[in-house]
Amino acid sequence: MTSKQLCRELDYADNYRENRQKIAGMVLREHTLLPVLLQCCYRFEDTLSCKACLALEFVCKQQLYRLLPFLDDFITNLPRFKMDAAVRPVAKIIHLLVKEYFGKKPSPVKAQLTETQLQQLAEINFDWLIGDEKVAVKAHAIYSLYDLGKKWDWIHPELRIVLEQNMHNHSAAYKAAARNTLKKLQR
């Protein structure tokens, strides 16, 4: 499959789960398509970016290590994602990376993620948590920041302050994520 064909597949695909899985399957089978998928993700003003990010989320759920050679570009581009439908899967991918990094099992993610990249992830997650993002993005940010706080002492107190200040102004889903995280922070 060529890059043009992948872009066409993305363009014609609707947001049904089966279509995202189909595209992710193509990318997983043909290793040369991942850079193409990422380039589609980086079309920040195009709705194709949203579809590509959703497909990338499926790729990362199945084989997160595939993203590792492209981490620098991916993390550098995080602040440029503005469309809600792209930010949510990107926040989920970050959550997967952070969760894998702090997991108990050996993982190539632990060897690949640098201190600078982890700091960038902390920064973007705080931006999303404080900013005007949808609740799913904020929930992923909360969980990622909780894990990142295991590395840096300053994150947990800041996270606690933000959650306590904003908890009452958000939806039930945000409140649940905040409440669960605040309980963990008290331990």
C-alpha positions as CSV (number, residue, x, y, z in Angstrom):
1,M,0.0,0.0,0.0
2,T,1.3,3.4,-0.8
3,S,1.1,6.5,1.3
4,K,-1.5,7.9,-1.1
5,Q,-3.7,4.8,-0.6
6,L,-3.4,5.1,3.2
7,C,-4.4,8.7,3.1
8,R,-7.4,7.8,0.8
9,E,-8.4,5.0,3.2
10,L,-8.3,7.4,6.1
11,D,-10.2,10.1,4.2
12,Y,-13.0,7.7,3.3
13,A,-13.2,6.0,6.7
14,D,-15.8,7.1,9.1
15,N,-15.2,7.0,12.9
16,Y,-16.5,3.5,13.4
17,R,-14.2,1.3,15.5
18,E,-14.0,-1.4,12.8
19,N,-12.6,1.2,10.3
20,R,-9.9,2.4,12.8
21,Q,-9.0,-1.2,13.5
22,K,-8.7,-2.0,9.8
23,I,-6.4,1.0,9.2
24,A,-4.3,0.1,12.3
25,G,-4.1,-3.5,11.1
26,M,-2.7,-2.2,7.7
27,V,-0.1,-0.1,9.5
28,L,0.8,-3.0,11.8
29,R,1.3,-5.4,8.8
30,E,3.2,-2.9,6.7
31,H,5.9,-1.2,8.9
32,T,6.6,1.5,6.2
33,L,3.1,2.9,6.8
34,L,3.6,4.2,10.3
35,P,5.6,7.3,9.3
36,V,2.9,8.0,6.7
37,L,0.2,7.6,9.4
38,L,2.2,10.0,11.6
39,Q,2.4,12.5,8.8
40,C,-1.3,12.3,8.4
41,C,-1.6,13.0,12.2
42,Y,0.5,16.1,11.8
43,R,-2.0,17.7,9.3
44,F,-3.1,19.7,12.3
45,E,-5.8,21.8,10.5
46,D,-7.2,18.9,8.6
47,T,-9.9,16.5,9.9
48,L,-7.7,13.7,8.4
49,S,-5.5,14.3,11.4
50,C,-8.3,13.2,13.7
51,K,-8.8,9.9,11.9
52,A,-5.1,9.3,11.7
53,C,-4.7,9.9,15.5
54,L,-7.6,7.5,16.2
55,A,-5.9,4.8,14.1
56,L,-2.5,5.6,15.7
57,E,-4.2,5.0,19.1
58,F,-5.2,1.5,18.0
59,V,-1.6,0.8,16.7
60,C,-0.2,1.9,20.1
61,K,-2.6,-0.1,22.1
62,Q,-1.5,-3.2,20.2
63,Q,2.2,-2.5,19.7
64,L,3.3,0.7,21.6
65,Y,7.0,0.0,20.9
66,R,6.3,0.8,17.2
67,L,6.1,4.5,18.1
68,L,9.5,4.6,19.8
69,P,11.6,5.5,16.8
70,F,9.3,8.5,16.2
71,L,9.0,9.7,19.8
72,D,11.0,12.9,19.3
73,D,8.8,14.2,16.5
74,F,5.6,13.0,18.2
75,I,6.4,14.7,21.5
76,T,7.6,17.9,19.8
77,N,4.3,18.1,17.9
78,L,2.1,17.5,20.9
79,P,1.3,21.2,21.5
80,R,0.2,21.6,17.9
81,F,-2.8,19.2,18.2
82,K,-5.8,21.5,18.7
83,M,-8.8,19.6,17.4
84,D,-10.7,17.7,20.2
85,A,-11.0,14.6,18.1
86,A,-7.2,14.4,17.7
87,V,-6.2,15.5,21.2
88,R,-8.2,12.7,22.9
89,P,-6.4,9.8,21.2
90,V,-3.0,11.6,21.5
91,A,-3.7,12.0,25.3
92,K,-4.5,8.3,25.5
93,I,-1.2,7.4,23.7
94,I,0.7,9.6,26.2
95,H,-1.1,7.8,29.0
96,L,0.0,4.4,27.5
97,L,3.6,5.6,27.2
98,V,3.7,6.9,30.8
99,K,2.0,3.8,32.2
100,E,4.4,1.6,30.4
101,Y,7.4,3.7,31.6
102,F,6.3,3.4,35.2
103,G,5.2,-0.3,34.9
104,K,6.9,-3.1,36.8
105,K,7.7,-5.1,33.7
106,P,10.8,-4.5,31.6
107,S,9.9,-2.4,28.6
108,P,11.7,-0.7,25.7
109,V,9.8,2.4,26.6
110,K,11.8,2.7,29.8
111,A,15.0,2.7,27.8
112,Q,13.8,5.1,25.1
113,L,11.9,7.9,26.9
114,T,14.4,10.5,28.0
115,E,14.2,12.9,31.0
116,T,13.6,15.8,28.6
117,Q,10.7,13.9,26.9
118,L,9.2,13.0,30.3
119,Q,9.3,16.7,31.3
120,Q,7.6,17.7,28.0
121,L,4.9,15.1,28.7
122,A,4.4,16.5,32.2
123,E,4.1,20.0,30.7
124,I,1.6,19.2,28.0
125,N,-0.5,17.2,30.5
126,F,-0.7,20.1,32.9
127,D,-1.6,22.4,29.9
128,W,-4.4,20.0,29.0
129,L,-5.6,19.7,32.6
130,I,-5.7,23.4,33.2
131,G,-6.8,24.3,29.6
132,D,-10.2,24.1,27.9
133,E,-10.1,20.5,26.9
134,K,-12.8,17.8,26.9
135,V,-13.1,15.6,30.0
136,A,-11.6,12.5,28.4
137,V,-8.4,14.4,27.7
138,K,-8.3,15.8,31.2
139,A,-8.8,12.3,32.7
140,H,-5.9,10.9,30.7
141,A,-3.8,13.9,31.8
142,I,-4.7,13.3,35.5
143,Y,-3.6,9.7,35.3
144,S,-0.5,10.5,33.3
145,L,0.5,13.2,35.8
146,Y,-0.1,10.9,38.7
147,D,2.4,8.4,37.3
148,L,4.9,11.2,36.3
149,G,4.7,12.4,39.9
150,K,6.5,9.2,40.9
151,K,9.5,10.6,39.2
152,W,9.3,14.3,40.3
153,D,8.2,15.3,43.8
154,W,6.8,18.6,42.6
155,I,4.1,17.1,40.4
156,H,1.8,15.5,43.1
157,P,1.4,18.7,45.2
158,E,0.6,20.7,42.0
159,L,-1.8,18.0,40.7
160,R,-3.5,18.0,44.1
161,I,-4.0,21.8,44.0
162,V,-5.4,21.8,40.5
163,L,-7.8,18.9,41.2
164,E,-9.1,20.4,44.5
165,Q,-9.6,23.8,42.9
166,N,-11.4,22.5,39.7
167,M,-13.2,19.4,40.9
168,H,-16.4,21.1,41.6
169,N,-16.6,22.9,38.2
170,H,-16.5,19.8,36.0
171,S,-18.6,16.8,35.0
172,A,-19.1,13.6,36.9
173,A,-16.5,11.8,34.9
174,Y,-13.9,14.5,35.8
175,K,-14.9,14.3,39.4
176,A,-14.5,10.6,39.5
177,A,-11.0,10.7,38.0
178,A,-10.1,13.5,40.4
179,R,-11.5,11.8,43.4
180,N,-9.7,8.5,42.6
181,T,-6.4,10.3,42.1
182,L,-6.8,12.4,45.2
183,K,-7.3,9.2,47.2
184,K,-4.1,7.7,45.8
185,L,-2.3,11.0,46.6
186,Q,-3.3,10.7,50.3
187,R,-1.7,7.3,50.7
